[in-house]
Amino acid sequence: MLEGIAFVLSTGIGWTKLPTELGYGSGWTCWRRLHEWADAGVFDRLHTAVLDQLGSEGRLDWSRANLDSVSVRAKRGVS
């Protein structure tokens, strides 16, 4: 399933156009799993685990990090 989700997201094809010959299951099943896993916090935990692993190996370059107001709310009156 994860490979099917990655295939659709990386190629930009529609979920219904996912070729069943690739062995990823149906596009609708992949779409449902994507939403179920996102709602369950699977991708947030995966992201944290990858960052933890890379950080423990010293492979993160925080000098290139970017943060904007979409990610973190700006408080009023604070500059």
Steps between C-alpha positions, in 0.01 A plus 500: 500500500770748597674448166172564317443820698856615428459416131182708465640792698832503314358461150192718541267246338145467626420237761269319260779478242740306725589193289397184685774315308756667727369298793420795729128424524225724373537876496195539722645264760826696500304826533303363798816376671669837447215674681470236772872511570509880494208517745675247725819710506713240320673753275571738788665217695693388191624856443613527862676163483689598183607834650610326821706247305662763278567722803665219694727439199587871473349518154267798550604847388281735705664804337275429203179467704203721417202599712207715398174621650310213341693260723516707819249761610642848557388659829362852491717785621819298496765590246 
